Amino acid sequence: MLYSSEFSVFSQFSALSRGRCRVSAVVPIFFGLLAFADSSNAVGMQRIAQFGNRLDNNFPCGDANHNGRNEVFGAPAPLAESLIVFECRDRKYFERINAGFIPSSGDIWAYGDGDRDSLMELVGMPQGGTAVIYESSAPDRFPTDSVWGVRPVPGVVGFTRPLYTDLDQDGRSELTLNVGGHGIWLFENSGDNQYESAAVLVDNPPSPLATYGDFDVGDLDRDGKLELMTGKSSHWLCVYEATGSDNQYELTMKESTDTEENYHVAFANDMDHNYWPEFVVLGRWMHGGGDSMKLMVYEAFGPNQYHRVWEQFRSDFDPFGWHNISVGDVDGDGTEEFCVANGYGVVLYKSNGPASYEQVWSYDTCNAFVRLFDINSDGRAEVIFDSGDSCNIWEDTSGLGIAEFARLSVRTTAAIQPTIARLGMPVVLSDIEPDAAVEIHAVDGRLVCRRPQVRQPNWTWNLRDQAGNLVPAGTYFAAIRSRERLASLKLCIVK
C-alpha cells in the first residue's frame, strides 16, 4: 500500500522526459528524468514540534554526537547552567537530552569544529564579556568541556553571534567575534584548542560609540574571495574582502543609510535567480518620534560593487525586542528564502521576481530569535523560534522536499535505464540549472552527499559521501530540484 500510495503522487505530474540534463562517467550520456513543474510561491506552514523550554539563543544546530541525527542546542533561560539538547529522532519527534553543565547564561551561539579534530564545539558567552569554546570529549558526546576562552577588551561584551569562518581560505578556521565599537576580531586556529589573534576589522577611524552588529560571510561578487558583511549603529553598512594574502582584508564597501542602526545582516545565495548573491539587512528607522523596521536587500553588480535593490518599511517593529535574520530553503525548491524576527513575530519572505520579494508567511510572538535549518534532513529548512515559554519548529508541508522526492524516486524510477559508471571514475552531471539543489541518495533513501552551495551548471560527483569517504559499488539516485522541476536519475556504480 505504501508503494502504490507514493507512486500515485507522481501520476499527477508530467511523466518521463529526456535530455534536460546530462550525466557522464567518461563521455556524456543522456538519461531519462522523472520531472514535474513547481513554480508557486505558496507555502503551507505547519508546526511539527514544540518544546517546553524557551531557549533564548540563536538555536545552533548540527549533529554533534555523530549519530546521523541533528540537534537543536540551547540553555533554558534565564541564567541556565545546563546544556539542553533536542535531538531529531523522526520528522516530527524530538527527544530532550540533558547533556551536562555549561555556564552559558542562555547565550549559546556558534557551532562547528574550529580545530578540525572531529570533536564538535559550541561557543557560549557567559556574563563578563568572555567568549568560551565548549568541546565534546569524544565524537559521540555533546560539547560541554570548556577548552578555550578569550576576553578581547576588558569590560566589552560581543553583543552578537560569533561565527566560525575561514575568511582567508587558508584551511585554518577563525572564531569571529563582534567586540562592540572596538571592531570585529578574528582569532585563527593554531592547533588543538588553540587560537591566536589574527586580524581586527574596523572602518577608519574606529568609533567606540558605533557598535558593530551581526555579520555573515559569503562570496558576494563571485570572484572566489570571501567577504564579511556587517551592519553598525550610526547608519553604516560595511563589507570587507579577503585580499588573498594570509589574514589580510580590505574594506570594499562603506555605505551610510537612512536607518539609525543596521544591527542584523545575513548572506543569501541568489534568491532572485539573477546570478548575484545577496545580503539582507534589518535596520531601525526612526522618524517623527517613532520606530519602524526597514528591510533592505543588497546585491553585487561587479567586482567589489554593491547596490541596494529592494527595501520595505514595516511598522510592526519593537526596537527593544529581540530581532534577527536567517536564510534557508524553506520550501525545498533549491532557492533560499529569508525570515525576519521583528520583536513582534517572525516573517518569511520569498522572491517573486528579479529584485522583488513578498511576505509568504508570518507568526505573531514576542522576543523571538529565528533560525532556518533543515533539522530533520528532509530537504526543507524548518523555521525554529521561541514563542512564549516554548521553542517551536514549523515546516512547509505544501509539497515534496528534495529528500522526500529522492526517497520516493528510489521506488518510482526503477524502470528507468540507469547510467553506468565505474568505481573510481567521477560522475559528471551536466546542464543543471545553477539554482538547482542536487542530492545523491542510496537505495534505502539515505543521503549520501549534496552539491555544494556554490553552484555551477556542471557538478562532478567524486563518488564520495559527505564525510569524504569513497562510496561502495551499487545503485544510487540523484535528485534534482529547481524552481521549474523535480527530477531524478539512476546511477549504477560498478567495480
N, C-alpha and C positions, 0 to 999 in steps of 0.2 A: 504493500500500500504506500509506503514511504517513497518507493521508487516512482510509482505512477503519479503520485501527487507532485513530486518535484518535476517530473518531465512535463506535466501539464503547464507549469509556469512558462516554459519556452514555447509551447504551442500557440501562445497568444501573439508571439512576435514573429519577425521575419525568419524564414528558415535558413538553409545553408547558403552561404555566399562564398565567392572565391576571389583571390587576388588582391584583397585590400592591403595586406601586409605580406612580408616575405620572411622566411626563416632559412638559414643556411648553415651547414657544417663545413662544407668545402666550397660549393657553389650554391647560389640562391635557388631555392625550391619553393614554388607556390603551394599553398596548402588550403584546406577548407576551413572556414570560420563559421561559428555559430554566433550570430550578432543580432542586436536589435537597437533601435534608437531610444535615446533617453535624454532629452534636452530641456526638460522642465526645471524651473527654479523652485518648485513646490517642495516643502519638507513636511513630514508628518512626525513631529517630535512626541516622544513618549518617555515618561520616567521609568527606567528599568531597575533602579536601585536607590535606596535611601538608608543612610547610616545614622544611627542615633547619637552621633557625635558631630559637633561643629568643629572643624579642623583649623580654621583661621590661618591658612597659609596658602602657598602657591600651588599646592597639590602636585608636588613632583611625583612622577610615575615611572615605573620600569620593572624589570624582572630582576630584583636584587639578589635573590637566592637561587637563580639559575635553574628553576624548575619548569620553565615554559609557560608560567602564568604571570601576568602583570599585576603590579600592586599600586595602590594609592597610599602615599605616606603622609602622616600628619601627627600632630600632638594636640590633644584636646585643650582648648584654651579655657581660662587664662592660666598662665604660669605653669604649664604642664611639665612634668619631668619623666614622661614615658613616651616612647615611640610607638604610635599606633599604626598598624598596617591593615589595610583591607585588600585581600588577595582575591582576584577574579578566578572562581572555580568553574564557572559556566557563563553563558552570555549575560544572564541576569542575576547570578548568585555570587555573592562576595562573602568571604569568611574573615572575621576580625581576628587579628593576631596581636597580642601584647608582646612586642619584640624586645623590650628591655628599657633600661634607664637611659635617658638622653635629655640633658638640661637645656631644652631648646626654647623655652618660654613661648611655645606655639609658633616660632619662626623657623620653619624648615623650608629651604628654598631649592638650591641646585641639586641635581642628581647626575652622577656619571662615574667615570673611572679615570681620575686625573693622572694617576701614575701608571695606568695601563698594566695592572697586575692581576686583573680579573676579580679583584675584590671591590665591590661597588661601594660608592660613597654618597653621603648626603652632606650638604653644607647647612649648618644651623647658625643662627645669630642670637646667642643669649644676650641678656642685658649687659651693658658695659661697653658696647662698641667693638666686640671681638667676633671675627668670623672663625668658625670651628669646623674642621672636616671630621666627620664620623665615618669609619670604615668597617666593613664586615670582617669578622675574624677568620672566616672561612668562606669558600664560594657558595655554600648552602646556608649561610647565615645572613641576618639583616644588619645594616650599618648602625652600630651603637658604640663602637670603640673610638674614643677621641684620639686622633693621631697627629693633628697639626692645628695650629691656630695663629691668628695674626690680628693685631690692632694697629692699622697703618698710621692713624693720627689719634693720639690720646684724646678722649672726650668726644670724638666724632664717630657717629654710627652710620654705616652704609644703609641708607633708607630703602633701597630697592633690591630686587632679587640679584644675587650673584649668578654667574654663568660659568660653566666650563667651556672654553673655546680653544681653538688653535689658530689664532688670527694670522700669524705669520707662516702657517702651514709648514713648520719645521719638524713636525712629528712629536713635539712636546706640548702638552696641554697647558693652558693658562687658567688660573682661577681669576676671574674678572670681577672686581668689586667697585661699587659706587661709594666714594668716600666724601659725600656731601660736596661742599664748594671746593674741596681740595682735588677734585678730578676723579677720573676712572683709573684704577690701579690694576695692573696685570702682574700676577705672581706666577712665574713659569715653573713647571715641574723640573726638578733637577735630580730626582732619584726616588727611592721608595719613601713615600710620605714626606717628601722634601720639596719646598717651593722657595724661589728667590724672586725678589722684586725685579721685574724686567722692564717695565715701562709705566709712565703716568701720562694719560691723555687729558690735556687741558687745552682750551682755546686760549689765545693770547690777548690780553693778560687774564690769568685766572681770577675769579671773584669769589671769595668765601661766602658771599651772600647769594650767589647764583647757584642753587643746589642742582646737581645732576639728577635726572630721573631714571626711568627704565632704559635699558639698552638691549639691542639684539644684533645678530651677526648674520651676514649673507653676502653673496656676490651680486650687488645691486646692478652694476653696469656690465656684467658678463665679460670681464676681462681676465678672469682667472684669479684675481686677487680679492680677498675678503674685505668687506667694510664693516665697521661698527657704527651703528646709528644710535643716537641718543637725544633725548629732549632735556631741557633745562627750564628752571624758572627764569624770569626776566626775558621772556619772549623767544628764546633761542632754540634752534634745532642744529645739530652738528652731525657730520659724517666724517669718520676717519678711515683711511685706507692703509693696509699694509703695503709697504713700498717694494717688497721682495727681499729686502735685507733682514737679517735676524733682529727681531724686536724693534723694528723701525716703522713709524707710522706718520702719516701726514694728514692734516685737516683739509678735506676736499670740498666740504660744504659747511657754511655757517650762515643760516638764514634767520632773520628776525621776523616773527609772525605777529598777528594781531591778537594772539592768545597770551594771557599773562603767564601761564605755566604749561609746559609741554612735558608732563611727567611720564607719559606712557607711550612706548613705541613697540612695534612688532614687525618682523620681516615676513614677507609673503612671496611665494614663487609664482608670479604671473597669474593673478586671479582673473584677469580680464582677457587672457589669450591674445596679447599683442606682442609677445616675445619678452618684454621687460618685466623683471621682478618689481615689487613694490615695498614700501614700508608705510605702515598705518600709524597715525599719531592721534592721541587723545589729548586735547588741550582744554584749559579752563579759560573761558571767555567772560570777562567782567564788563558789564555795561549797565548804566543807569542805576547803579547800586545793587544790581542782581548778578547772579552767576548762571552761565549756561555752559554746556559742553559743546566743543567743536571737534568733529571728526575730520581728519584730513588724510588723503592718500597721496603719496609722492612716488614718482617713477623716474628712472633714468631715461634720457634721450640721447645719450652718447657717453663716451668715457668721462667719468667724474662730473657729469652734468645731470642735474636733477631738477624737477619742477613739480608743482602741485597740480594734480589732475582731477581731484574731486574733493568736495567738502560738504559737510552737513552740520547745521546747528541743531541742538536738542536742548529744550528747556528742562527736561526731566533729569536733572543732574544735582547730586548732593556733593558740594565741594569738601565737606567734612567726612564723607563716607569713604569706603574703600572702592577703588576702581582700577581696572587694568584692561589689557587687550590680549587676546590669544588667537592664534591662527591654526587652522587644520581643515581637513577634508571631511566635513560632517555628513554629507550625503553620498560619499563613496563614488563620486563621478570622476575622480582623478584631478579635480580642481579645488583649490583651497578656498575656504570662507574665513571671515574674521568675526569674532564675538567680543563684545564690549560689556564690561561691568561698569555701571554709571552711578553707583551709590543707591539707586532705587530698584535695580534689577539687572538682568542680562539681556542683551540684544544681539541677534545673529544677523549678519549681512552677507549677501552673495552678489557677485557681479551679474548684471543683466545686460551687459554690452560693453564696448570699449570705454574705459574710464568712467564707468557708471555702476552704482551699487544700490541695492534695495534691501530693506528690512524684510526678512522672511520668517522670523520667529522672535518672541520675547517672553520673559517670565519676570514677574514683579517680586522682588525680595530686597531686603536692606543689607548693606555692608557685606557684599559678596566679592571674593576673588573668583575668577573663572579660568578654566583650563580646558583646552580641546586636546584630547588624546585618545587614541584607539586602545582603550583599556582591555577590551575583550577580543581583540585581534580579528575582527570581522570585516576589516577594510573600511570602516567608517569611524571617524573620530567622535567620541562621546563628549558631551558638554558637562563638565564637572564643576559644581559650585556649592557654596554654603547657602542655606535658607533656614532662617530661624535658628533652631537648636540642632540642625541636622545637616549632613552633607548629601547632596543629591547628584545622581547621574542620569542624564537624559540622552536619548538616541533617536536619530531619524529612522523611522520604520516604514517610510513610504515606498521603498524599493529595495532591490538587492544591492548590497555592498560587494566589492570585488572579491572578497574572501568567500562569501556565501556563493557567489556565482562560480568561483573556481571549484568549490566542493560539489556543486550540482553538475558542473561540467565533467567531472570525473565519471559520472554516470551517463550523462546525456550525449557526450561526444564519443562514445565507444565505437560508433560506426565510422567515424572519420578516419581516413587513412593517416597513420602517423608519419612524422618526419623522422628519419633515421639519422642518428649521429653517433660517432664512435667516442668511447670514453677517452678523455684526454684531449679532445678536439673541441674548442669553444663553439658554441652555437650563436649565430648572429641573427637577431631579429631586426628586420629592415622595414622601412616605410611606416614606422609607428608615429602617430601624432605626438608632437612634443609635450602636449599636456597630459598624455595618457598615463595612467597608473598601470604597471606591469608587475605581476607576481608569478612565481613558479611554485606549484604545489605538487606533492606526492600523490599517489593513487588513493591514499587514505584521507586526502584533504588537508594534510599537514602542510603549513607554509614552509617552503624551502628557502626562498630568498625574494627580495624585492628589487626593482630597478631603483638606483639612487635618485635623490630628489633633483639633482642637476641633470636634466633630461635632454637627449639628442634624438634625432629621427632614427638612428640606429643604436641598438644596445647589444653588446656582446656578453652573453652569459658564459662565465668561465667554468661552469659545472661545479661550482662551489656553493655551499649553503651560507646563511647569514653569519655563521661563526668562522667562515673561511675554510671549512673542511670540504674535500672533494666528495661529491655525491656518488653512491654506488650505481652500477648499471641498473636500468629499469625504465618504467614508464612514468612520465611527468606531464603535467598540464600547465601551460602558460595562460593566464587570464589577463586580458587587456580591457581597460575601461577608460573611455574618454567621454567628452560631452555628447558625442554623437552615437556611441555604440558601446556594447559589451561584446567581447569576442573571446573564444577560447581555441587553443590549438594543442595538439597532442604530440609529445616528443618521446621518442624511444631511444634511450641511450644504451648502446651495445658495447661489449668488450672488443 
